[in-house]
């Protein structure tokens, strides 16, 4: 029976191998310290954190995430360790919340490897704290117990480590935040906002998913398989605890029908329905035969429209695959650890080292290992088969913004009348489930810029070593992404600028140039670069001043209020320090007022700038022009193989779509 702890309460731990599961509703850093009987931590090597995720008996996540699974083996903890403190902290990088009082109360649970919950604790009552010791596992009379702590620190990790006597506490805290910031550039953006009650619950005829308790009640921990009746909480709304408030809208195109009379800034953003529950999913397909899994249905998640239901369904598939793969890997790790322990026990007895008794014990240990792995594989195959069947139904039903370039929906393309919820930037898959491709959807408008990595490290198998070819592929990928953005926005609501200092991208930029969708020809040389950057930084300044003054109508006549995208080829070649600082300013301040960056660059080429460019890279989402396993999901932190969404070889669909965009732009009255 689960023990729901309050601050200060303790509970015995019935086993040594455990998982500590964290559900926070917003990305947090999870870590742990190994202390002596007085709680003192003797050195940074006894602190597990994203930069050093493994210490004896403990492994933590490698990045900040809304959900974590920490692996614990108390038998492997050194004898000198008497306290294992599990800590949570808010990342200092980025634009997330700076204190736990502004987010939902984190929920922490101690479970067995089978998912059975031993004890749980909801960290309520936090205010200005940015780091907290959530739980403490401690030795008592030869046995281990767990205590709910909930001790917060307004001074963050530095103050927490100082309290535990960690040497060089402030430096270690800075190293951890640097490691987290580096991880931001490799994380798939977490699911964005949606309707207030729109958690991803499925109809009863579909694979059972119980919405479970709310975050305020102590969100339930997902079970080992996503299809056994429980699921983790879905993405939150902008108003939900733990989420950032939506950026203040900036003025939309003149004459927009959504303009409303009255005081205050005019909101031209995609309408949100925040004060009522979304309608239920459409009726499910007839139930399958007894003993057979339910037949999947496209759009079986909740939402106000088919587009929103498909968006929620895709993110649900993404989470299901992440968690079912995590369950499989955890089961295999457990089987391997159990086999090693059994073999050690056999070899520890001299009588078993020779003769048939030892051989029989070893064969039995291997047989149990094979049985456990086989059972885990069967569960994985079952869940993957169901997800594959769901993907086969969902993929053809996706709208253009969510569809691959080879989807027939693009051949019936028409310029949309409103902005979609999200955009597809590629596909994601795992080695254990290679046949399931999850669309990588990011919310619109973009919350961070994109970095298209044209370096040799972008090649998954190392076969593409030609630097010129990688630069060409990088710019082709950037053009394909830009074309998608142009295609999914209404006429006149998205503008693209290009900086190509050396003019080396003429061939790859031809679809954008020849169809006439660019605001101006690509900027060349230092003068062209300076002119484009000056105009975009001035635009950011003007919109910010107008919003802060509460006078959006005070913008100059003829001011272009559309979303702006700047593509920079072969960065940082041709950029001086002033231009680099302007790009950093656009990356930090631009997204909130509709200015976005897309850099095509080789990270190694930027070494000459030293740490100057590090904040820029951290603020951008790294994508690659070839398959690469650098992205991580926001739940478990698997390394997913990313494949860009590119136009099929020989297809003219991209030019056809851009031609329609250009024609609509010319006829747009604005």
C-alpha positions in Angstrom: 0.0 0.0 0.0 1.3 3.4 -0.9 2.3 5.8 1.9 1.4 9.4 1.1 4.0 11.3 3.2 3.8 14.8 4.6 6.9 16.9 5.4 9.0 15.1 8.0 7.3 11.7 7.8 9.3 8.6 7.0 8.6 5.1 5.6 10.6 1.9 5.4 11.9 0.8 2.0 11.2 -2.8 1.3 13.8 -3.3 -1.4 17.2 -2.0 -2.6 16.5 -1.4 -6.3 14.1 1.5 -6.7 13.0 4.3 -9.0 12.3 7.8 -7.9 9.8 9.5 -10.2 9.4 13.2 -10.4 6.5 15.1 -12.0 6.9 18.8 -11.9 4.7 20.3 -14.6 7.7 22.5 -15.7 11.3 21.5 -16.6 13.4 21.0 -13.4 16.9 19.7 -12.7 17.0 16.5 -10.8 20.0 15.4 -8.8 21.2 13.7 -5.6 23.9 14.0 -3.1 25.6 11.2 -1.0 26.2 12.3 2.5 27.7 10.8 5.7 25.8 10.2 9.0 25.8 14.0 9.6 24.6 14.8 6.0 28.0 16.2 5.0 28.9 15.5 1.3 32.7 14.8 0.9 33.4 16.1 -2.6 31.7 16.9 -5.9 32.2 13.2 -7.0 29.4 12.4 -4.6 26.9 14.6 -6.3 24.8 13.2 -9.2 23.6 15.9 -11.6 23.1 16.3 -15.4 26.8 17.0 -16.0 27.8 13.8 -14.0 24.6 11.7 -14.0 26.1 8.6 -12.4 27.5 8.0 -8.9 27.8 4.7 -7.1 24.2 3.3 -6.6 22.5 6.2 -8.3 21.7 7.6 -11.8 19.8 10.8 -12.6 18.6 12.4 -15.8 21.0 14.2 -18.1 18.8 17.2 -18.7 16.1 19.4 -17.3 12.7 17.9 -17.8 9.1 18.0 -16.5 9.3 14.3 -15.6 12.2 12.3 -14.3 13.1 8.7 -13.4 16.0 8.3 -11.1 17.5 4.8 -10.7 18.6 3.8 -7.2 20.5 0.7 -6.1 21.0 1.0 -2.3 23.1 -2.1 -2.2 25.7 -0.3 -4.5 25.8 2.8 -2.3 29.2 3.0 -0.5 29.2 1.9 3.1 30.3 5.4 4.2 27.1 7.0 2.8 24.3 7.2 5.2 22.0 9.8 3.5 21.0 10.1 -0.2 19.3 13.5 -0.7 17.2 13.8 -3.8 17.2 17.5 -4.9 15.2 19.5 -7.5 16.1 22.9 -8.9 14.8 25.3 -11.5 17.1 25.9 -14.4 18.7 29.4 -14.4 19.1 29.5 -18.2 16.2 30.3 -20.5 12.9 32.1 -19.7 11.4 29.6 -17.2 10.1 30.4 -13.8 12.6 31.5 -11.2 10.9 30.2 -8.0 8.9 27.1 -7.1 6.1 29.3 -5.8 5.2 30.2 -9.4 4.8 26.6 -10.6 2.7 23.6 -9.7 3.8 21.7 -6.5 6.3 19.0 -7.6 5.2 15.4 -7.0 7.8 12.8 -6.1 7.2 9.0 -5.7 9.5 6.1 -4.7 8.5 3.0 -6.7 9.8 -0.5 -7.3 11.1 -1.4 -10.7 7.7 -3.0 -11.5 6.1 0.5 -11.1 4.5 -0.4 -7.7 4.5 2.8 -5.6 6.1 2.6 -2.2 5.8 6.2 -1.0 4.9 9.6 -2.4 5.3 13.2 -1.4 3.8 16.5 -2.9 6.1 19.4 -2.2 3.6 22.1 -1.2 4.3 25.4 0.6 7.3 26.5 -1.5 7.5 30.2 -2.4 10.8 32.0 -3.3 12.9 28.8 -3.3 14.6 27.8 -6.6 16.1 24.6 -5.2 14.7 22.0 -2.8 15.7 18.8 -1.1 12.6 16.7 -1.9 13.4 13.3 -0.3 16.1 11.7 1.8 16.9 8.0 1.8 18.8 7.2 5.0 20.1 4.2 6.9 18.6 3.3 10.2 19.7 0.2 12.1 20.9 -1.6 9.0 17.8 -0.8 7.0 16.9 2.0 4.6 14.0 4.4 5.0 12.7 7.4 3.0 11.8 10.7 4.6 9.8 13.5 3.1 12.0 16.7 3.5 10.8 19.6 1.3 13.6 21.9 2.5 13.8 24.8 0.0 16.6 27.3 -0.7 16.0 30.7 -2.1 19.7 30.9 -3.0 19.4 27.9 -5.3 21.8 25.1 -5.7 24.7 27.1 -4.4 23.0 27.6 -1.0 21.8 24.0 -0.9 25.3 22.6 -1.5 26.7 25.0 1.0 24.3 23.7 3.6 25.5 20.2 2.9 29.2 21.3 3.2 29.9 20.4 -0.5 33.4 21.8 -1.4 33.3 24.7 -3.9 29.5 24.7 -3.7 29.0 27.8 -5.9 31.3 26.6 -8.6 29.5 23.2 -8.7 26.1 24.9 -8.9 27.4 27.0 -11.9 28.7 23.8 -13.6 25.4 22.1 -13.2 23.5 25.1 -14.7 25.9 25.2 -17.6 25.3 21.5 -18.3 21.6 22.1 -18.2 21.9 25.1 -20.5 23.9 23.0 -23.0 21.2 20.5 -22.9 18.5 23.0 -23.9 19.9 23.1 -27.4 19.3 19.4 -27.8 15.8 19.1 -26.3 12.6 18.7 -28.2 10.3 21.5 -27.1 7.8 20.3 -24.6 4.2 20.3 -25.7 2.7 23.7 -25.9 -0.4 25.3 -24.6 -3.9 24.0 -25.4 -7.4 24.2 -24.1 -7.6 24.2 -20.3 -9.1 20.8 -19.8 -7.6 19.2 -22.9 -5.5 16.5 -21.4 -4.8 13.6 -23.7 -7.4 11.1 -22.6 -8.7 8.5 -25.0 -12.2 7.1 -25.4 -12.9 3.9 -23.6 -12.8 1.8 -26.7 -9.3 2.9 -27.4 -6.2 1.8 -25.4 -7.2 2.7 -21.9 -5.8 6.0 -20.6 -7.1 7.3 -17.3 -6.5 11.1 -17.0 -5.6 10.4 -13.3 -5.4 13.0 -10.5 -4.5 16.6 -11.2 -1.1 18.1 -10.4 -2.5 19.7 -7.3 -3.7 16.4 -6.0 -0.4 14.6 -6.6 -0.1 13.6 -10.2 0.1 9.9 -10.7 3.3 8.3 -11.9 3.1 6.5 -15.3 3.1 2.8 -15.2 5.7 0.6 -16.9 3.5 0.3 -20.0 1.5 3.2 -21.4 -1.4 0.9 -22.3 -2.1 -0.6 -18.8 -4.6 2.0 -17.7 -2.6 5.0 -16.4 -0.7 7.8 -18.1 1.2 10.9 -17.1 -0.4 14.3 -17.0 -0.5 15.9 -20.4 0.8 19.4 -21.3 -0.6 22.2 -19.3 -2.3 25.4 -20.4 -0.7 28.8 -20.2 -2.7 29.6 -17.1 -1.9 26.2 -15.4 0.7 26.2 -12.7 4.2 25.7 -14.0 3.6 27.2 -17.4 4.9 30.5 -18.7 2.2 33.2 -19.4 1.6 33.7 -23.1 3.7 36.5 -24.6 1.8 39.8 -24.8 0.5 39.9 -28.4 1.8 42.5 -30.7 -0.3 44.2 -33.4 -1.4 42.1 -36.3 -1.9 43.1 -39.9 -4.0 46.2 -40.5 -7.6 45.4 -41.2 -7.5 42.0 -39.4 -11.1 41.0 -38.7 -10.2 39.9 -35.2 -9.6 43.5 -34.1 -12.0 44.4 -31.3 -13.0 47.8 -30.1 -11.8 48.9 -26.7 -8.8 49.9 -24.8 -5.5 47.9 -24.6 -3.4 46.1 -27.1 -5.2 44.2 -29.9 -4.7 40.4 -29.9 -4.3 39.0 -33.3 -3.1 35.6 -32.1 -4.8 32.4 -32.9 -8.0 32.3 -30.7 -7.8 30.4 -27.4 -10.8 28.9 -25.7 -9.7 28.9 -22.1 -12.8 29.1 -20.1 -14.6 26.0 -21.1 -13.7 22.4 -21.5 -13.1 21.2 -25.1 -15.6 18.9 -26.6 -15.0 15.2 -26.3 -13.2 13.2 -29.0 -15.3 11.9 -31.9 -16.9 8.5 -31.4 -14.4 5.7 -31.6 -14.4 2.9 -34.1 -16.4 -0.2 -33.2 -14.7 -2.3 -30.6 -12.3 -5.0 -31.8 -12.8 -8.7 -31.3 -12.4 -10.0 -27.7 -8.8 -10.3 -26.8 -7.6 -8.0 -29.6 -6.4 -4.4 -29.1 -8.8 -1.6 -30.0 -8.5 -0.3 -33.6 -6.8 3.1 -33.6 -8.7 6.2 -34.7 -7.2 9.4 -36.1 -8.0 12.3 -33.9 -9.0 10.3 -30.8 -7.6 12.8 -28.3 -9.6 15.8 -27.0 -9.6 19.2 -28.6 -11.8 21.8 -30.2 -11.0 20.9 -33.7 -9.6 17.9 -35.6 -6.3 19.8 -35.9 -6.0 20.1 -32.1 -7.0 16.5 -31.6 -4.4 15.3 -34.0 -1.8 17.5 -32.4 -2.6 16.1 -28.9 -2.7 12.6 -30.3 0.8 12.9 -31.9 2.2 14.2 -28.7 0.5 11.4 -26.8 2.1 8.8 -29.2 5.5 10.5 -28.6 5.1 10.2 -24.8 3.8 6.6 -25.0 6.8 5.5 -27.1 9.2 7.3 -24.8 7.8 5.7 -21.7 7.3 2.2 -23.1 10.9 2.2 -24.3 12.0 3.4 -20.9 10.1 0.5 -19.3 11.8 -2.0 -21.6 15.3 -0.6 -21.0 14.7 -0.5 -17.3 13.5 -4.1 -17.3 16.6 -5.2 -19.3 18.9 -3.4 -16.9 17.2 -5.0 -14.0 17.6 -8.5 -15.6 21.2 -7.9 -16.3 21.9 -6.6 -12.7 20.0 -9.6 -11.2 22.0 -12.0 -13.3 25.3 -10.4 -12.3 24.2 -10.6 -8.6 23.2 -14.2 -8.9 26.5 -15.1 -10.6 28.5 -13.3 -7.9 26.7 -15.2 -5.3 27.5 -18.5 -7.0 31.2 -17.6 -7.4 31.4 -16.4 -3.8 31.0 -20.0 -2.6 34.2 -22.0 -3.3 32.2 -25.2 -3.5 30.3 -23.9 -6.6 33.4 -23.0 -8.6 34.0 -26.5 -9.8 31.7 -29.3 -10.5 28.2 -29.5 -11.9 26.5 -27.5 -9.1 28.1 -24.3 -10.1 27.4 -24.9 -13.8 23.7 -25.5 -13.0 23.5 -22.3 -11.0 25.0 -20.3 -13.8 22.7 -21.9 -16.3 19.7 -21.1 -14.1 20.8 -17.4 -13.8 21.2 -17.1 -17.5 17.8 -18.8 -18.0 16.1 -16.3 -15.7 17.8 -13.4 -17.5 16.5 -14.6 -20.8 13.0 -15.1 -19.4 12.9 -11.5 -18.0 14.3 -10.0 -21.2 11.9 -12.0 -23.3 8.9 -10.8 -21.2 10.1 -7.2 -21.6 10.5 -7.7 -25.3 7.0 -9.1 -25.7 5.5 -6.1 -23.8 7.6 -3.7 -26.0 6.6 -5.5 -29.2 2.9 -5.3 -28.2 3.0 -1.6 -27.5 5.1 -0.8 -30.5 2.7 -2.7 -32.8 -0.2 -0.8 -31.4 1.6 2.5 -31.9 2.6 1.5 -35.4 -1.0 0.8 -36.3 -2.0 4.1 -34.8 0.7 5.9 -36.9 -0.6 4.3 -40.0 -4.0 5.8 -39.4 -2.8 9.2 -38.1 -0.2 10.0 -40.8 -2.6 10.2 -43.8 -5.1 12.3 -41.7 -2.6 15.0 -40.9 -3.1 18.6 -42.2 -0.4 20.2 -44.3 1.3 21.8 -41.4 1.8 18.4 -39.7 2.4 16.4 -42.9 5.6 15.2 -44.6 6.4 16.8 -48.0 5.4 13.5 -49.7 1.9 13.6 -48.3 -0.7 14.1 -51.0 -2.3 16.9 -48.9 0.4 19.2 -50.3 -0.8 18.7 -53.9 -4.2 20.1 -52.8 -2.5 23.0 -51.0 -4.3 26.3 -50.6 -3.0 29.3 -48.7 -4.6 29.1 -45.2 -6.9 31.7 -43.7 -5.6 31.3 -40.1 -2.4 30.1 -38.4 -2.2 26.5 -37.4 -1.3 25.3 -33.9 2.0 23.7 -34.8 4.5 22.9 -37.5 6.3 19.7 -38.4 10.1 20.0 -38.5 10.9 16.3 -39.0 10.5 12.8 -37.6 11.8 11.1 -34.5 12.4 7.4 -33.8 14.2 5.1 -31.4 16.3 2.1 -32.3 14.0 -0.3 -30.4 11.0 0.8 -32.4 12.5 1.8 -35.8 9.2 1.3 -37.7 7.4 4.0 -35.7 8.1 7.5 -36.8 6.8 10.3 -34.6 6.2 13.7 -36.2 8.2 16.3 -34.5 5.7 19.1 -34.0 6.6 22.5 -32.5 4.0 25.2 -31.5 3.5 28.3 -33.5 4.6 31.0 -33.3 8.1 29.7 -32.7 9.3 30.2 -29.1 13.0 29.8 -30.0 15.1 30.0 -33.1 16.6 27.1 -35.1 20.2 26.2 -35.6 20.8 24.0 -38.7 24.1 22.3 -37.9 26.1 22.0 -41.1 29.2 20.5 -39.3 30.6 17.1 -39.8 29.3 16.0 -36.4 25.8 16.2 -37.9 26.3 12.9 -39.7 25.0 10.0 -37.8 27.3 7.4 -39.3 30.3 9.7 -40.1 30.0 8.9 -43.8 29.3 12.5 -44.8 32.7 14.1 -44.2 32.8 16.6 -47.1 32.3 20.1 -45.5 31.0 21.6 -48.7 28.3 19.0 -49.1 27.2 19.4 -45.5 26.9 23.2 -45.9 24.8 22.6 -49.0 22.5 20.1 -47.3 22.2 22.5 -44.3 21.0 25.3 -46.5 18.6 23.0 -48.3 17.1 21.9 -45.0 16.8 25.6 -44.0 14.9 26.4 -47.2 12.5 23.5 -46.7 11.8 24.6 -43.1 11.3 28.2 -44.2 9.0 27.1 -47.1 6.8 25.3 -44.5 6.6 28.3 -42.4 5.6 30.5 -45.3 3.0 27.9 -46.4 1.2 27.6 -43.1 0.7 31.3 -42.4 -2.0 33.3 -44.0 -1.0 35.7 -46.9 1.1 38.6 -45.7 1.5 37.3 -42.2 5.0 35.8 -42.6 8.1 37.5 -44.0 11.5 35.9 -44.7 14.8 37.6 -44.9 18.1 36.0 -46.0 21.7 36.9 -45.2 24.2 35.1 -47.4 27.4 37.2 -46.9 29.6 35.3 -49.5 26.8 34.5 -51.9 27.6 30.8 -51.7 24.0 29.7 -51.3 22.6 30.9 -54.7 21.7 27.5 -55.9 20.0 26.3 -52.7 18.1 29.6 -52.2 16.8 29.6 -55.7 13.3 28.3 -54.8 12.8 31.2 -52.4 14.3 33.8 -54.8 12.7 32.7 -58.0 9.2 32.3 -56.7 9.4 35.8 -55.2 8.5 35.0 -51.6 11.4 36.8 -50.0 11.0 40.3 -48.7 14.1 41.3 -50.6 17.0 39.6 -52.4 19.5 37.8 -50.2 21.8 40.3 -48.4 25.4 40.1 -49.5 28.6 41.3 -47.9 29.2 43.3 -44.7 27.0 46.2 -45.8 24.0 44.0 -46.7 24.4 42.1 -43.4 24.5 45.3 -41.3 21.4 46.7 -43.1 19.2 43.7 -42.4 20.3 43.3 -38.8 19.8 47.0 -38.2 16.3 46.9 -39.6 15.3 43.9 -37.6 16.8 45.1 -34.3 15.0 48.4 -34.8 11.8 46.5 -35.4 12.2 44.6 -32.1 12.9 47.9 -30.2 9.9 49.7 -31.7 7.4 46.9 -30.9 8.8 46.5 -27.4 8.5 50.2 -26.7 4.9 50.2 -28.0 3.9 47.3 -25.9 5.5 48.6 -22.7 3.8 52.0 -23.3 0.5 50.2 -23.9 0.2 52.0 -27.2 0.5 49.5 -30.1 -1.3 51.9 -32.4 1.6 54.3 -32.1 3.8 52.2 -34.4 4.8 54.1 -37.6 2.4 54.0 -40.6 3.0 51.1 -42.9 4.9 49.1 -40.2 5.1 45.4 -41.2 3.4 43.5 -38.3 3.9 40.1 -39.8 6.1 37.4 -38.3 9.7 37.8 -39.4 12.2 35.0 -40.1 15.9 35.7 -40.7 17.9 32.9 -42.4 21.7 33.3 -42.0 23.9 31.2 -44.2 27.4 30.1 -43.2 27.4 31.9 -39.9 29.7 33.4 -38.5 31.7 34.1 -41.7 31.3 37.8 -42.6 30.1 38.8 -39.1 31.9 41.2 -36.9 31.4 41.6 -33.1 28.6 44.2 -33.5 26.7 41.9 -35.9 27.2 38.9 -33.5 25.8 40.9 -30.6 22.8 42.0 -32.8 22.1 38.3 -33.5 22.2 37.5 -29.8 19.8 40.3 -29.2 17.4 39.0 -31.8 17.7 35.5 -30.5 16.8 36.6 -26.9 14.3 39.3 -27.5 12.9 38.6 -31.0 10.6 35.6 -30.5 8.3 37.5 -28.1 7.7 40.2 -30.7 7.6 38.0 -33.8 11.3 37.9 -35.0 12.9 34.5 -35.4 16.3 33.2 -36.3 17.4 30.3 -38.4 21.2 29.9 -38.5 23.0 27.5 -40.9 26.4 27.0 -39.2 29.1 24.6 -38.3 29.7 24.8 -34.5 33.4 24.0 -34.9 33.9 27.1 -37.2 32.8 29.3 -34.3 35.5 28.2 -31.9 37.5 31.4 -32.7 34.7 33.4 -31.0 35.3 31.5 -27.7 32.4 31.8 -25.2 30.9 34.8 -27.0 28.6 32.6 -29.0 27.7 30.0 -26.3 24.6 31.9 -25.2 23.4 32.1 -28.8 23.7 28.4 -29.4 22.0 27.6 -26.1 19.0 29.7 -27.1 18.4 27.9 -30.4 17.0 24.4 -31.2 19.7 22.4 -33.0 18.5 20.5 -36.0 20.5 18.6 -38.6 20.2 18.2 -42.4 20.9 14.4 -42.1 19.7 11.8 -39.6 21.3 12.3 -36.2 20.6 11.1 -32.7 21.1 14.3 -30.8 17.6 15.2 -29.6 16.0 14.2 -26.3 12.4 13.9 -25.3 11.0 16.1 -22.4 9.8 13.1 -20.3 12.5 10.4 -20.1 15.5 12.0 -21.9 16.1 9.3 -24.5 18.4 10.1 -27.4 16.1 10.1 -30.4 17.2 9.9 -34.0 16.0 13.0 -35.8 15.3 13.0 -39.6 14.6 16.4 -41.2 11.5 17.0 -43.2 12.9 17.3 -46.7 11.3 17.5 -50.2 11.6 14.1 -52.0 14.2 14.0 -54.7 12.8 15.1 -58.1 9.6 16.5 -56.6 8.5 20.0 -57.6 6.0 20.3 -54.7 8.0 22.9 -52.9 8.1 25.3 -55.8 4.4 24.8 -56.5 3.5 25.6 -52.9 5.8 28.7 -52.9 4.3 29.9 -56.1 0.9 29.9 -54.5 2.3 31.7 -51.5 3.8 34.4 -53.7 0.6 34.9 -55.7 -1.4 35.3 -52.5 1.2 37.7 -51.1 1.0 39.9 -54.3 -2.8 40.0 -54.1 -2.9 40.7 -50.3 -4.3 44.2 -49.8 -1.9 44.9 -46.9 
